[in-house]
């Protein structure tokens, strides 16, 4: 089986309530460029960052 290799990028989010549409926009923008959401980073229940990956 071939080893898959990935490259990662992150996006910091603003900790404001009611801004989920902005997060969705960021995810959609990255997806249109071939990135896949790999992980969300949170602090005290608030999303503070997104980690995206794509194959090399």
CNS distance restraints for C-alpha pairs under 8 A (distance, minus, plus):
assign (resid   4 and name CA) (resid  55 and name CA) 7.17 0.50 0.50
assign (resid   5 and name CA) (resid  55 and name CA) 5.82 0.50 0.50
assign (resid   5 and name CA) (resid  56 and name CA) 5.88 0.50 0.50
assign (resid   6 and name CA) (resid  53 and name CA) 6.23 0.50 0.50
assign (resid   6 and name CA) (resid  54 and name CA) 5.40 0.50 0.50
assign (resid   6 and name CA) (resid  55 and name CA) 4.35 0.50 0.50
assign (resid   6 and name CA) (resid  56 and name CA) 5.43 0.50 0.50
assign (resid   7 and name CA) (resid  53 and name CA) 5.60 0.50 0.50
assign (resid   7 and name CA) (resid  54 and name CA) 5.64 0.50 0.50
assign (resid   7 and name CA) (resid  55 and name CA) 6.30 0.50 0.50
assign (resid   7 and name CA) (resid  56 and name CA) 6.33 0.50 0.50
assign (resid   8 and name CA) (resid  51 and name CA) 6.88 0.50 0.50
assign (resid   8 and name CA) (resid  52 and name CA) 5.57 0.50 0.50
assign (resid   8 and name CA) (resid  53 and name CA) 4.46 0.50 0.50
assign (resid   8 and name CA) (resid  54 and name CA) 6.76 0.50 0.50
assign (resid   9 and name CA) (resid  51 and name CA) 5.90 0.50 0.50
assign (resid   9 and name CA) (resid  52 and name CA) 5.32 0.50 0.50
assign (resid   9 and name CA) (resid  53 and name CA) 6.51 0.50 0.50
assign (resid  10 and name CA) (resid  49 and name CA) 6.92 0.50 0.50
assign (resid  10 and name CA) (resid  50 and name CA) 5.57 0.50 0.50
assign (resid  10 and name CA) (resid  51 and name CA) 4.52 0.50 0.50
assign (resid  10 and name CA) (resid  52 and name CA) 6.12 0.50 0.50
assign (resid  11 and name CA) (resid  49 and name CA) 5.52 0.50 0.50
assign (resid  11 and name CA) (resid  50 and name CA) 5.16 0.50 0.50
assign (resid  11 and name CA) (resid  51 and name CA) 6.59 0.50 0.50
assign (resid  12 and name CA) (resid  48 and name CA) 5.90 0.50 0.50
assign (resid  12 and name CA) (resid  49 and name CA) 4.25 0.50 0.50
assign (resid  12 and name CA) (resid  50 and name CA) 6.46 0.50 0.50
assign (resid  13 and name CA) (resid  23 and name CA) 7.41 0.50 0.50
assign (resid  13 and name CA) (resid  47 and name CA) 6.96 0.50 0.50
assign (resid  13 and name CA) (resid  48 and name CA) 4.95 0.50 0.50
assign (resid  13 and name CA) (resid  49 and name CA) 5.17 0.50 0.50
assign (resid  13 and name CA) (resid  50 and name CA) 7.51 0.50 0.50
assign (resid  14 and name CA) (resid  48 and name CA) 6.52 0.50 0.50
assign (resid  15 and name CA) (resid  46 and name CA) 6.57 0.50 0.50
assign (resid  15 and name CA) (resid  47 and name CA) 6.98 0.50 0.50
assign (resid  15 and name CA) (resid  48 and name CA) 6.29 0.50 0.50
assign (resid  19 and name CA) (resid  23 and name CA) 6.87 0.50 0.50
assign (resid  20 and name CA) (resid  24 and name CA) 6.31 0.50 0.50
assign (resid  21 and name CA) (resid  25 and name CA) 6.18 0.50 0.50
assign (resid  22 and name CA) (resid  26 and name CA) 6.29 0.50 0.50
assign (resid  23 and name CA) (resid  27 and name CA) 6.25 0.50 0.50
assign (resid  24 and name CA) (resid  28 and name CA) 6.11 0.50 0.50
assign (resid  25 and name CA) (resid  29 and name CA) 6.03 0.50 0.50
assign (resid  26 and name CA) (resid  30 and name CA) 6.21 0.50 0.50
assign (resid  27 and name CA) (resid  31 and name CA) 6.04 0.50 0.50
assign (resid  27 and name CA) (resid  37 and name CA) 6.93 0.50 0.50
assign (resid  28 and name CA) (resid  32 and name CA) 6.17 0.50 0.50
assign (resid  29 and name CA) (resid  33 and name CA) 6.73 0.50 0.50
assign (resid  30 and name CA) (resid  34 and name CA) 6.57 0.50 0.50
assign (resid  30 and name CA) (resid  35 and name CA) 5.18 0.50 0.50
assign (resid  30 and name CA) (resid  36 and name CA) 7.26 0.50 0.50
assign (resid  30 and name CA) (resid  52 and name CA) 7.75 0.50 0.50
assign (resid  31 and name CA) (resid  35 and name CA) 4.76 0.50 0.50
assign (resid  31 and name CA) (resid  36 and name CA) 5.87 0.50 0.50
assign (resid  31 and name CA) (resid  37 and name CA) 7.89 0.50 0.50
assign (resid  34 and name CA) (resid  54 and name CA) 6.59 0.50 0.50
assign (resid  35 and name CA) (resid  52 and name CA) 5.78 0.50 0.50
assign (resid  35 and name CA) (resid  53 and name CA) 5.44 0.50 0.50
assign (resid  35 and name CA) (resid  54 and name CA) 5.09 0.50 0.50
assign (resid  36 and name CA) (resid  52 and name CA) 5.27 0.50 0.50
assign (resid  36 and name CA) (resid  53 and name CA) 5.29 0.50 0.50
assign (resid  36 and name CA) (resid  54 and name CA) 6.17 0.50 0.50
assign (resid  37 and name CA) (resid  50 and name CA) 7.15 0.50 0.50
assign (resid  37 and name CA) (resid  51 and name CA) 6.09 0.50 0.50
assign (resid  37 and name CA) (resid  52 and name CA) 4.46 0.50 0.50
assign (resid  37 and name CA) (resid  53 and name CA) 6.49 0.50 0.50
assign (resid  38 and name CA) (resid  50 and name CA) 7.81 0.50 0.50
assign (resid  38 and name CA) (resid  51 and name CA) 5.56 0.50 0.50
assign (resid  38 and name CA) (resid  52 and name CA) 5.12 0.50 0.50
assign (resid  38 and name CA) (resid  53 and name CA) 6.06 0.50 0.50
assign (resid  39 and name CA) (resid  50 and name CA) 6.04 0.50 0.50
assign (resid  39 and name CA) (resid  51 and name CA) 5.05 0.50 0.50
assign (resid  39 and name CA) (resid  52 and name CA) 6.99 0.50 0.50
assign (resid  40 and name CA) (resid  47 and name CA) 6.74 0.50 0.50
assign (resid  40 and name CA) (resid  48 and name CA) 7.79 0.50 0.50
assign (resid  40 and name CA) (resid  49 and name CA) 5.92 0.50 0.50
assign (resid  40 and name CA) (resid  50 and name CA) 4.63 0.50 0.50
assign (resid  40 and name CA) (resid  51 and name CA) 6.15 0.50 0.50
assign (resid  41 and name CA) (resid  47 and name CA) 5.77 0.50 0.50
assign (resid  41 and name CA) (resid  48 and name CA) 5.62 0.50 0.50
assign (resid  41 and name CA) (resid  49 and name CA) 4.82 0.50 0.50
assign (resid  41 and name CA) (resid  50 and name CA) 5.96 0.50 0.50
assign (resid  41 and name CA) (resid  51 and name CA) 7.66 0.50 0.50
assign (resid  42 and name CA) (resid  46 and name CA) 5.19 0.50 0.50
assign (resid  42 and name CA) (resid  47 and name CA) 4.23 0.50 0.50
assign (resid  42 and name CA) (resid  48 and name CA) 5.13 0.50 0.50
assign (resid  42 and name CA) (resid  49 and name CA) 6.80 0.50 0.50
assign (resid  43 and name CA) (resid  47 and name CA) 6.57 0.50 0.50
assign (resid  43 and name CA) (resid  48 and name CA) 6.60 0.50 0.50
